[in-house]
C-alpha cells in the first residue's frame, strides 16, 4: 500500500486560484488593492453582537446544545428570519421552513435531496459567470450539470428556453453574484410555469435579497405560492444582512413541504445545525435594528455608484448595471499596458502583478470587482492602477 491522493486530478476553483495569487503577490511585498473579496468588512451590527453575547452567557441548556433541524435555542428562527428578509408574514402560505448553517454548506445537499446519489440527475446552474460552489458539488456528486445561458445579450437573465430538456433541478441565484442582477415577478412566473409543466425542482440562493436597490426585485417565495404543484426552495443567509455576518453561519430555507422534507432528511442525517447564540443575535438585529440593516444597503449602493463612475472615467465598460449587492461586473478590455489582452484571467493577473489591484475574472470576457472595501478611500490608488493599465476596447 502506498500513500497518495485518491482523487482524480482536478483544478482548484476560481476563488482558490485567486487566493493563491493574492498570497503570492503579498509575499513579494506588493501593495494590494483587494477588490476581489465579496465579504463585508468590519464586525456584525452591535445589536446582533450584544444579543449573541447575552445568549452565550445564558445558562439555558438549549442555547449550548446541538440544534439539528430544529432551533431550540432560537425558537421559530427559520420562519421569523425568512419573514424579516421578505418584510411580510407567511402564515397563510403553504410552506415549510428549515434553519441552516449558512447557504454554502447546503449547496451539496440540494442535489442529494433530489436523489442524485441513486439516479441520474441533470442540474442547470447559474455558474457562467457565477459562484463555482454548485459546479464543484455536482462534480463531486456525479450529477450531470450545465451552465444556463447568462450574457450581455440576455442581460444575465436566462429564459425557460435555456433550460435543457430532462433537467430535474435548477439551482438559481437571484439577486445574482457577480452581476448584481435581480428578476421581477413576471420572470419568476414564467420559470415557475415551465418548471411545473416539466417536473423541475427550483432552488434559489437569495443571499443578496436584502441588498436589492429596486422595488422590482422579487423573490421566488413571493411567487411560488401561486403554483401549488411546484416543488421549490429558497435560501436566505444572515451573512450580509447584519453587516459582516459571514462567520456567523446562520440562515434559513423556505419552500414547498415536499422539498423541505427531502432536504431535512438529508440534512438531519449529515448536519448538527447552526450555533444557537448567533441565531439569537441575528434575530435581535432583524427585529429591532432595521436602521442598521438599511445603513449597509445604502452604503453599498453609494459605493457602487462611485466605483462605476470611477472605472467608467478610466475607460472600463460595465457589463450590466447592478440592481443589488456589492458587486460590479465589467467587460475585459481588448488592450492593457500597451499589449493585447488574451483573456479575463490574463488581465486580472497582470493588474495584480503590475498594480496590486485584485478582481475576480470569469473567462473569457468578464471581471468582477467588489465594493466591500472603502472604494472612496481607495479612489486615488484605483485611478493610478487603471491609468497605468491604460485600457481600451477595439
N, C-alpha and C positions, 0 to 999 in steps of 0.2 A: 504494500500500500504506500502511495506517495502523496505528499501534500500538494495542494494546488486548487485553483478555482474550480468549482463545479458548475459555473455559469458559462453560457456561450459568450463570445466576445460581443460587447455592446458599448457603444459610445456613451459618454456622460451626457445628460440632458443639457439644454442650453444654459440654464442658470448655474449648473455646476461648472461649466466651461468658463463662464464669465467670472464667477467667484475665484477660480484658479488664476485667470488672467489678472484680476484685480490684486490678488495676493502677490503675484509676480511683480507687478508694477510697484507695489508698496515696498517690496524688498529691494527694489532699485532706487528707492528714495523719490519716486515720482509724487508730486503734489496732486492728489486726486480730487476731481470734481465728480462725486459719485451720484449720478442721476439714474442709476440702474435699480436702486432698491425700492421696491414697492411696499414699503413698510413705514408707517408713521414714525416720526422722530419723537423723542422725549417719553414721558410716562403716560399712563392712563389718566383719565379725569380724576381729580381729587375726590369727588363724590363717590366714585367707584372704589378707589383705594381705601377710603375711610370705612366704607361698609364692609369691604372684604377683610380689612384688618380686624374689625369687630367680630366678624364671623370666625376668623381664625382663632380668636381668643375665647370663643364660646365653648362651654363645657358640654354642649349637646352632642351626643354620640353621632347623630345623623349628619352633623357637619364634617365629620372626620372619617367616615366610612366610605367604602365603595358605593358609587351611585348607580352603576349599571344602566339599565334602560329607564329607570325612574330618576327622581331627583329629590330624595327625602330631605336633603339639606336645604333645598330651594324649591319648595312645593309649587307645582304647576309652572315651573320655569319655562318649559318649551312653549306653551301656549302664550304666556304673558310676554315672553321675549319676541315671538313672531308678531304678535299684535302690536307691540311697540314699534317694530320695524315697518309695519303697514299702516299704523295710526288708525286702526279700526278693530272692532270686535269680530271674532269668527264664531260666535256662539251658535249662529243659525246655519253654519256651513257643515256639509258632510265631509269632515276632515278628521284626521288624527295627527298626533304630534309625537315627536321623539327628541329628547335632549341629546346633543352630540358634543364631543370634544373637538370642536372646530370642523371645518369643511374638508380640509386636505386629507385628514385621516379617514374620512368616509368615502373618498373617491374610488378606492379599490373595492369597497363593499357594495357599491351600487350595481356594477355588473354581476357580482356574486348573487345579489338579491334578485337578479333576473335569470339566475340559473346557468350562468356561463360555465360553471365547473362541471356540468353534466350534459350540456348540449351546446351545439354551435350557436354563438350569439353575435350578431352584427350590430356594431355600435357606431353611430355618427356623432362626431365631436367638433367643437369649435377650437381647433388647435393650430390652425394655419392661416393667419397668425393667432397664437393663443398660448395659454399656460400649458406646459408639457405634462403635468402630472397624469391627466386621464390617458394620454398616449402610453406613458410608461406602465401604468397599472394594467391597461388592456393587453399590452405586450406580455407582461408577466403572467397574466391570467389566461393567455392564449385566445382572447376574444378577437374576432375579425373586426377591424376598426378602419375608419376612413375619416378624413377631414372634410367637413362641409364647406361649401364654397363661400369664402369671405374675401372680398376685394373692393377696390375703389369703385368698380362699376356697379356693384350692388350695395354700395355704402356700408359694407361689412354687416349686412343683414341677409342671411341665407333665406331661401324660399322653400316651400314644400316640394317644389320640382327638383331641388338639390338633394333631397332625401332619397337614397337608393332603395329600390325595391328589395324587400326582405329584411330591412332594418327592423330590429326589435327594441332598440333603446337609443334615445337621443340624449346626449349629455351637453346641454346648452349652458351658456354663461352670459346672461344679460342682467345688468349692465356688463359690458364686455371688457376684459383685460386682454389686449393692450389698447384698444381703440377708445374706450370710454363711451361706446355707442349704447343707447337704450333702444327698446322697442315699445310700441304702443299697443293699445288694446286690440286693434284690428289685426295686427301682426300675430299676436298670440291666438286670436280666434281662428285664423287660417291654419296655423300649425296644429291647434287642438283638433280641429275638424279632420285634418289629414291623418292625425295620429289615431283618432277613433276609428276612422274608416280602414286603417291599415294595421290595427292592433299593435301600435307602437307605444311604449312607455316613454315618458318625458321626465328627465331630471334637470332642474335648473339651479345652477350655482349663482345665488343672488347676493354674494358677499358685498357688492357695492351698491345695493339698492338704496341704502340710506344716504348715499352720496350723489344722488341724482339732482341735476340742476334745472330740470324742466318738468312741468306738470304732465307732459305727455308720457313720461316714464311709467310703465305698467309692469307689474309682476305677474308671473304665472298664476299665483294664488288668486289674484284679482279676477281672473278669467276662468280658471279650471272648473270652478263650481257650476258653471253653465253647461258642463259636459259630464253628466253623471256616469257615463261609460268610460271616461278617460282614466287611465292609470298614471299617476303623476306624483312627483315630489319636488319640493323647492327648499333649498337650504339657505339659512341666514347665519351670519357669523358676527360675533362681537368684536372681531379683530380691529375693524376700522371705525366702529360705532362710537366707542368710548375714548377716542384719542388713539393711543397706542395700546390696543388690547391683543396684539398678535401673539404674545406669550401666554395669554390667559386661557387659550384652548377651550373656548366656550361658544356654543351655538345651538341651533335647533333646526329641525326639519318638520315641515308640514306637508300633508299630502293626502291622497286617497287612502282609505283604510287598508286596502289590499296591499298596496306598495309599502306603506309604513309597516305593516305586519311582516312582510318579507324582509325588509331592511332590519327591523327589530330582531327578527330571528337570527340573522347573520351577525348583527352587532352584539346581541346578547351572548352569543357563543364565543365571541372573539375580543370583546372590549369591556373594560371595567367602568367606563363612564368618565365624566369630567370631574373637576375639582370643585366641590360644593361652595367653599367660601368665595371663589372667583365668580361663580354664577350669582351669588348673593350681591356681590359688588356690581356686576353688570346690570342686574335688575334695578338696583338702587339708582344708578345713573339714568337708565332708560325711563324710569318712572318719575324721577324728581329733578333731573338736571338737563332738560331739553335745551336750555340756553347753552350749556357746554357742548352738547352734541351739535347744535346748529353752528357754533363757533368754528368747529373743524371743517364742516362742509363749506362754509363761506370762505375759510382760509384757503382751501384747495382751489375753489373756484377763482378766487382772486389771483392766486399764484399761476394757475393755468393760463389765464388771460395775459398776464405779464410775460410769461415764458413764451407763449405763442408769438406775441408781438416782438420779443427779443430775437427769436430764431428766424422769424419771417424777415426782419430787417437785415439779417445776416445772409439771406438768400435761400434758406431752407424752405421746403414745401411741405405743408401739412397734408397727411394722407386723408384725414377726415376730421371734422370738428367734433371734439369730445362732448358728451352730454352728461357725464358722471365721472366720479372717481378722481384719481390724481395722476393719470397717465396721458401722454400725448404721443401719437404715432405719426412718423414722418416718412416721406419718400426718401430713399437713399439717393444722394446726388450722383451725377454721372462722373464728375471730376472733383478731386480734393487734393490739396497740397501739390497742385500742378500736374497731377497724374490721373489717368482714368481709374475709376472705381469699379472693381470687378464683382463685388458682392457686398451685402449688408455687413457680413462678418468682417470683411477686409476693411471697410470704412470704420467700423466700431473699434477694431483693434488698432488701426492707425491713429484714431483720435485718442485712444488710451495711451499709446506709446509716445505720441507727439505732444499731447497737451494734458493728459491725465483725466480727460472727460470720458466718463463711462456711461454707456447706454446698454440697452438690450436689443440685439439685432434679430431680425426674423428674415432669413434668407428667402429669396434673393433681393427683396425690394424695400424692406421697411426697417426702421429703427425706432425703439421706444425710449422716451425719456420721462422719468417720473419727477413730480414736484414735491416729494416728501421733504426734501431739503429746502432750505430757505433760498429760493432762486433769486429773490430780490437782493439778498445779501451777497449772493454769488454772481450777480449780473456782470460785474466787471471781468471776472475770470472766465465766465461763459463767453462773453464777447471776444475776449482775447483769443480763446481757443478757436472760435469759428473764423475770426479774422485771419488767423494763421492757416486754417484749412482752406479758406477762400473757395467755398463750394460753388458749384454751378451745375446746371442741367442742360442737356442738349436741346 
